[in-house]
Amino acid sequence: MIFNIIIYLNLKIWYNMLEMILFKGKEWSANVRINYKISIDELVNFHTKYVTETKNYKYAIIGNTIFMLLLIFLVFMLSKSSFYTISTLIMCFVCLLFRKRYMIYGIRKRLRKIFSFEKYNNYFEATTLIIDENGLNLSTNLSQRAYKWISLKSLYLIDNYVFIRTNTHDDILIPIDSFSLLKDKDFFINTIINNTNLVLKNTYPIDFKYQ
C-alpha cells in the first residue's frame, strides 16, 4: 500500500513538471496581457521622488558647494566692505538652506520639458503589453514596439511600479494596479527574471538620467 502511494506521488510530480514544460509558451500568450496608461505628471513625480539618490544629483550638490565656498573665499579676499561680506554670507546660507528645494524644482521643470518632446508621446498613450517567448511587445495608437529578452537591461519594483530599463533607453514604467491579481504581477516579474537572469531591485538606479 505504501509502495503504491510512493509510485503515485512520483508519477504526479513528473506529470506536473512535464505539463509546465509543454505548456509554458502557451501560458505566456494566453495569460500575460497588461493594459496600462501613465500621465506625464505620474512619470515626472516618479523620477523626482528618487532623483536625490542619483549620481548626477550628488555631483550637482558637490559642484554647488564648491561654487559657494569659492564665492565666500573671493569675497573675503577681495572685498573691503563688511556689508558685502555679510551679504554674501547671508546669501550663501539662504541658498544652502533652500538648495534641495530649488534643485528639485529645476529638475522637475527640466523633466517636464524633456517628456514634452515628440519622441516621448508614445509613453503617455494607452498601452497594451503582451509577453511571449521572445520578449515584450508593446502597442499603442501611435506605434508598436518589441523588446527581446537580451535588450532588457535592468528590472525594478519601486513603490507601486514595475520599472524596466532597456539598452535603447526606451524605458517602461508599469503601475502595479494594472495587474488584475497580485499573482499576475509576480508571474510577470518571474517570467522576465527567468528569461534574462536579471536581479529584481527595489532601489532607484543611481546612474539613471533622461536625455
C-alpha positions as YAML, in Angstrom:
chain: A
units: angstrom
residues:
- id: 1
  name: MET
  ca: [0.00, 0.00, 0.00]
- id: 2
  name: ILE
  ca: [2.74, 2.47, 0.96]
- id: 3
  name: PHE
  ca: [4.74, 1.44, -2.10]
- id: 4
  name: ASN
  ca: [1.77, 2.23, -4.36]
- id: 5
  name: ILE
  ca: [1.35, 5.67, -2.77]
- id: 6
  name: ILE
  ca: [5.04, 6.48, -3.35]
- id: 7
  name: ILE
  ca: [4.75, 5.44, -7.02]
- id: 8
  name: TYR
  ca: [1.61, 7.56, -7.45]
- id: 9
  name: LEU
  ca: [3.26, 10.66, -5.93]
- id: 10
  name: ASN
  ca: [6.33, 10.28, -8.12]
- id: 11
  name: LEU
  ca: [4.19, 9.95, -11.23]
- id: 12
  name: LYS
  ca: [2.21, 13.02, -10.20]
- id: 13
  name: ILE
  ca: [5.39, 15.09, -9.79]
- id: 14
  name: TRP
  ca: [6.72, 14.04, -13.19]
- id: 15
  name: TYR
  ca: [3.36, 14.76, -14.82]
- id: 16
  name: ASN
  ca: [3.27, 18.29, -13.36]
- id: 17
  name: MET
  ca: [6.83, 19.01, -14.49]
- id: 18
  name: LEU
  ca: [6.09, 17.78, -18.00]
- id: 19
  name: GLU
  ca: [2.92, 19.88, -18.15]
- id: 20
  name: MET
  ca: [4.84, 23.02, -17.16]
- id: 21
  name: ILE
  ca: [7.43, 22.42, -19.89]
- id: 22
  name: LEU
  ca: [4.93, 21.67, -22.66]
- id: 23
  name: PHE
  ca: [2.51, 24.48, -21.92]
- id: 24
  name: LYS
  ca: [4.90, 27.18, -20.77]
- id: 25
  name: GLY
  ca: [4.79, 29.15, -24.05]
- id: 26
  name: LYS
  ca: [1.01, 28.82, -24.31]
- id: 27
  name: GLU
  ca: [0.59, 30.19, -20.82]
- id: 28
  name: TRP
  ca: [2.57, 33.30, -21.77]
- id: 29
  name: SER
  ca: [0.49, 34.17, -24.80]
- id: 30
  name: ALA
  ca: [-2.83, 33.32, -23.18]
- id: 31
  name: ASN
  ca: [-2.43, 34.96, -19.79]
- id: 32
  name: VAL
  ca: [0.08, 37.80, -19.81]
- id: 33
  name: ARG
  ca: [-1.64, 40.81, -21.32]
- id: 34
  name: ILE
  ca: [-1.40, 44.09, -19.43]
- id: 35
  name: ASN
  ca: [-3.26, 47.30, -20.22]
- id: 36
  name: TYR
  ca: [-1.97, 50.46, -18.60]
- id: 37
  name: LYS
  ca: [-1.57, 54.19, -19.03]
- id: 38
  name: ILE
  ca: [0.57, 56.76, -17.24]
- id: 39
  name: SER
  ca: [0.47, 60.56, -17.33]
- id: 40
  name: ILE
  ca: [3.37, 62.95, -17.69]
- id: 41
  name: ASP
  ca: [2.82, 64.10, -14.09]
- id: 42
  name: GLU
  ca: [2.97, 60.50, -12.89]
- id: 43
  name: LEU
  ca: [6.27, 59.88, -14.68]
- id: 44
  name: VAL
  ca: [7.80, 63.17, -13.50]
- id: 45
  name: ASN
  ca: [6.73, 62.52, -9.90]
- id: 46
  name: PHE
  ca: [8.22, 59.02, -10.01]
- id: 47
  name: HIS
  ca: [11.64, 60.26, -11.09]
- id: 48
  name: THR
  ca: [11.81, 63.41, -8.96]
- id: 49
  name: LYS
  ca: [10.92, 61.41, -5.85]
- id: 50
  name: TYR
  ca: [14.19, 59.47, -6.12]
- id: 51
  name: VAL
  ca: [16.41, 61.90, -8.03]
- id: 52
  name: THR
  ca: [18.37, 62.76, -4.89]
- id: 53
  name: GLU
  ca: [19.76, 59.21, -4.92]
- id: 54
  name: THR
  ca: [21.35, 59.56, -8.37]
- id: 55
  name: LYS
  ca: [25.00, 60.29, -9.15]
- id: 56
  name: ASN
  ca: [24.13, 63.36, -11.24]
- id: 57
  name: TYR
  ca: [22.27, 64.96, -8.33]
- id: 58
  name: LYS
  ca: [25.14, 64.29, -5.93]
- id: 59
  name: TYR
  ca: [27.65, 65.70, -8.42]
- id: 60
  name: ALA
  ca: [25.46, 68.80, -8.74]
- id: 61
  name: ILE
  ca: [25.42, 69.20, -4.95]
- id: 62
  name: ILE
  ca: [29.22, 68.91, -4.82]
- id: 63
  name: GLY
  ca: [29.61, 71.45, -7.63]
- id: 64
  name: ASN
  ca: [27.19, 73.85, -5.95]
- id: 65
  name: THR
  ca: [29.05, 73.56, -2.63]
- id: 66
  name: ILE
  ca: [32.43, 74.24, -4.27]
- id: 67
  name: PHE
  ca: [30.97, 77.30, -6.01]
- id: 68
  name: MET
  ca: [29.63, 78.66, -2.70]
- id: 69
  name: LEU
  ca: [32.97, 78.14, -0.94]
- id: 70
  name: LEU
  ca: [34.87, 79.84, -3.77]
- id: 71
  name: LEU
  ca: [32.45, 82.76, -3.71]
- id: 72
  name: ILE
  ca: [32.89, 83.21, 0.04]
- id: 73
  name: PHE
  ca: [36.68, 82.92, -0.29]
- id: 74
  name: LEU
  ca: [36.83, 85.54, -3.05]
- id: 75
  name: VAL
  ca: [34.62, 87.95, -1.12]
- id: 76
  name: PHE
  ca: [36.81, 87.63, 1.97]
- id: 77
  name: MET
  ca: [39.95, 88.13, -0.11]
- id: 78
  name: LEU
  ca: [38.82, 90.98, -2.35]
- id: 79
  name: SER
  ca: [36.06, 92.83, -0.58]
- id: 80
  name: LYS
  ca: [36.97, 95.69, 1.71]
- id: 81
  name: SER
  ca: [33.38, 96.20, 2.78]
- id: 82
  name: SER
  ca: [31.95, 94.28, 5.69]
- id: 83
  name: PHE
  ca: [28.50, 94.89, 4.21]
- id: 84
  name: TYR
  ca: [29.30, 92.88, 1.07]
- id: 85
  name: THR
  ca: [30.95, 90.18, 3.13]
- id: 86
  name: ILE
  ca: [27.96, 89.78, 5.43]
- id: 87
  name: SER
  ca: [25.53, 90.00, 2.50]
- id: 88
  name: THR
  ca: [27.41, 87.23, 0.67]
- id: 89
  name: LEU
  ca: [27.42, 85.01, 3.76]
- id: 90
  name: ILE
  ca: [23.67, 85.51, 4.21]
- id: 91
  name: MET
  ca: [23.01, 84.81, 0.53]
- id: 92
  name: CYS
  ca: [25.10, 81.62, 0.64]
- id: 93
  name: PHE
  ca: [23.35, 80.48, 3.83]
- id: 94
  name: VAL
  ca: [19.90, 81.03, 2.26]
- id: 95
  name: CYS
  ca: [20.97, 79.17, -0.89]
- id: 96
  name: LEU
  ca: [22.25, 76.23, 1.14]
- id: 97
  name: LEU
  ca: [19.07, 76.20, 3.21]
- id: 98
  name: PHE
  ca: [16.77, 76.01, 0.18]
- id: 99
  name: ARG
  ca: [19.19, 74.29, -2.19]
- id: 100
  name: LYS
  ca: [17.40, 70.95, -2.33]
- id: 101
  name: ARG
  ca: [14.04, 72.59, -2.93]
- id: 102
  name: TYR
  ca: [15.12, 74.76, -5.86]
- id: 103
  name: MET
  ca: [17.21, 71.97, -7.39]
- id: 104
  name: ILE
  ca: [14.22, 69.60, -7.29]
- id: 105
  name: TYR
  ca: [12.09, 72.34, -8.82]
- id: 106
  name: GLY
  ca: [14.63, 72.79, -11.61]
- id: 107
  name: ILE
  ca: [14.85, 69.04, -12.24]
- id: 108
  name: ARG
  ca: [11.06, 68.71, -12.32]
- id: 109
  name: LYS
  ca: [10.83, 71.57, -14.81]
- id: 110
  name: ARG
  ca: [13.55, 70.01, -16.97]
- id: 111
  name: LEU
  ca: [11.88, 66.58, -16.93]
- id: 112
  name: ARG
  ca: [8.56, 68.05, -17.99]
- id: 113
  name: LYS
  ca: [10.34, 69.78, -20.89]
- id: 114
  name: ILE
  ca: [12.11, 66.54, -21.91]
- id: 115
  name: PHE
  ca: [8.92, 64.47, -21.77]
- id: 116
  name: SER
  ca: [7.12, 67.03, -23.91]
- id: 117
  name: PHE
  ca: [9.40, 66.10, -26.84]
- id: 118
  name: GLU
  ca: [7.69, 64.22, -29.63]
- id: 119
  name: LYS
  ca: [9.73, 61.04, -29.11]
- id: 120
  name: TYR
  ca: [8.09, 60.59, -25.70]
- id: 121
  name: ASN
  ca: [4.49, 61.00, -26.89]
- id: 122
  name: ASN
  ca: [4.13, 57.24, -27.01]
- id: 123
  name: TYR
  ca: [4.83, 56.98, -23.26]
- id: 124
  name: PHE
  ca: [1.52, 58.59, -22.36]
- id: 125
  name: GLU
  ca: [-0.81, 56.68, -24.64]
- id: 126
  name: ALA
  ca: [-2.99, 53.76, -23.51]
- id: 127
  name: THR
  ca: [-0.61, 50.79, -23.83]
- id: 128
  name: THR
  ca: [-1.14, 47.06, -24.24]
- id: 129
  name: LEU
  ca: [1.82, 44.91, -23.21]
- id: 130
  name: ILE
  ca: [1.99, 41.26, -24.23]
- id: 131
  name: ILE
  ca: [4.74, 38.92, -23.10]
- id: 132
  name: ASP
  ca: [5.71, 35.91, -25.19]
- id: 133
  name: GLU
  ca: [8.65, 33.54, -25.58]
- id: 134
  name: ASN
  ca: [10.68, 36.21, -27.42]
- id: 135
  name: GLY
  ca: [10.21, 39.12, -25.04]
- id: 136
  name: LEU
  ca: [7.89, 42.10, -24.50]
- id: 137
  name: ASN
  ca: [5.56, 43.56, -27.12]
- id: 138
  name: LEU
  ca: [4.02, 46.99, -26.54]
- id: 139
  name: SER
  ca: [1.39, 48.60, -28.73]
- id: 140
  name: THR
  ca: [-0.35, 51.98, -28.65]
- id: 141
  name: ASN
  ca: [-2.32, 54.06, -31.13]
- id: 142
  name: LEU
  ca: [0.96, 55.63, -32.22]
- id: 143
  name: SER
  ca: [3.31, 52.68, -32.62]
- id: 144
  name: GLN
  ca: [4.27, 49.11, -31.83]
- id: 145
  name: ARG
  ca: [7.49, 48.18, -30.06]
- id: 146
  name: ALA
  ca: [9.14, 44.82, -29.44]
- id: 147
  name: TYR
  ca: [11.87, 44.19, -26.89]
- id: 148
  name: LYS
  ca: [13.73, 40.92, -26.98]
- id: 149
  name: TRP
  ca: [14.91, 39.47, -23.69]
- id: 150
  name: ILE
  ca: [18.51, 40.43, -24.42]
- id: 151
  name: SER
  ca: [17.53, 44.12, -24.78]
- id: 152
  name: LEU
  ca: [16.23, 44.38, -21.20]
- id: 153
  name: LYS
  ca: [18.90, 46.00, -19.05]
- id: 154
  name: SER
  ca: [17.51, 46.03, -15.50]
- id: 155
  name: LEU
  ca: [14.32, 45.37, -13.54]
- id: 156
  name: TYR
  ca: [12.95, 47.27, -10.56]
- id: 157
  name: LEU
  ca: [9.97, 47.07, -8.22]
- id: 158
  name: ILE
  ca: [9.68, 50.51, -6.62]
- id: 159
  name: ASP
  ca: [6.66, 51.66, -4.64]
- id: 160
  name: ASN
  ca: [3.65, 50.96, -6.86]
- id: 161
  name: TYR
  ca: [5.52, 50.50, -10.12]
- id: 162
  name: VAL
  ca: [7.41, 47.93, -12.15]
- id: 163
  name: PHE
  ca: [10.25, 49.81, -13.82]
- id: 164
  name: ILE
  ca: [12.11, 48.20, -16.73]
- id: 165
  name: ARG
  ca: [15.21, 49.75, -18.30]
- id: 166
  name: THR
  ca: [16.27, 48.79, -21.82]
- id: 167
  name: ASN
  ca: [19.55, 49.05, -23.69]
- id: 168
  name: THR
  ca: [17.94, 51.55, -26.07]
- id: 169
  name: HIS
  ca: [16.98, 53.92, -23.19]
- id: 170
  name: ASP
  ca: [13.33, 53.36, -24.10]
- id: 171
  name: ASP
  ca: [12.24, 52.57, -20.57]
- id: 172
  name: ILE
  ca: [8.95, 51.09, -19.35]
- id: 173
  name: LEU
  ca: [7.02, 52.14, -16.23]
- id: 174
  name: ILE
  ca: [4.03, 49.96, -15.33]
- id: 175
  name: PRO
  ca: [1.67, 50.80, -12.44]
- id: 176
  name: ILE
  ca: [1.14, 47.75, -10.24]
- id: 177
  name: ASP
  ca: [-2.63, 48.36, -10.20]
- id: 178
  name: SER
  ca: [-2.58, 47.47, -13.92]
- id: 179
  name: PHE
  ca: [-2.34, 43.82, -12.88]
- id: 180
  name: SER
  ca: [-5.73, 42.38, -12.06]
- id: 181
  name: LEU
  ca: [-4.26, 39.98, -9.50]
- id: 182
  name: LEU
  ca: [-1.13, 40.06, -7.35]
- id: 183
  name: LYS
  ca: [-0.08, 36.68, -8.73]
- id: 184
  name: ASP
  ca: [-0.18, 38.15, -12.25]
- id: 185
  name: LYS
  ca: [2.40, 40.75, -11.23]
- id: 186
  name: ASP
  ca: [4.59, 38.06, -9.64]
- id: 187
  name: PHE
  ca: [4.27, 35.85, -12.72]
- id: 188
  name: PHE
  ca: [5.19, 38.78, -14.99]
- id: 189
  name: ILE
  ca: [8.29, 39.63, -12.95]
- id: 190
  name: ASN
  ca: [9.37, 36.00, -12.59]
- id: 191
  name: THR
  ca: [8.99, 35.42, -16.33]
- id: 192
  name: ILE
  ca: [11.34, 38.33, -17.05]
- id: 193
  name: ILE
  ca: [13.84, 37.11, -14.47]
- id: 194
  name: ASN
  ca: [13.77, 33.53, -15.79]
- id: 195
  name: ASN
  ca: [14.42, 34.67, -19.36]
- id: 196
  name: THR
  ca: [17.00, 37.37, -18.71]
- id: 197
  name: ASN
  ca: [18.78, 36.37, -15.48]
- id: 198
  name: LEU
  ca: [18.18, 39.91, -14.23]
- id: 199
  name: VAL
  ca: [18.05, 40.55, -10.50]
- id: 200
  name: LEU
  ca: [14.95, 42.33, -9.20]
- id: 201
  name: LYS
  ca: [15.95, 45.53, -7.40]
- id: 202
  name: ASN
  ca: [13.94, 47.69, -5.03]
- id: 203
  name: THR
  ca: [16.02, 50.88, -5.13]
- id: 204
  name: TYR
  ca: [16.10, 53.59, -7.77]
- id: 205
  name: PRO
  ca: [19.07, 53.31, -10.20]
- id: 206
  name: ILE
  ca: [21.75, 55.79, -9.16]
- id: 207
  name: ASP
  ca: [23.12, 56.08, -12.71]
- id: 208
  name: PHE
  ca: [19.76, 56.94, -14.26]
- id: 209
  name: LYS
  ca: [19.29, 60.00, -16.45]
- id: 210
  name: TYR
  ca: [16.97, 61.08, -19.26]
- id: 211
  name: GLN
  ca: [18.41, 62.62, -22.41]
...
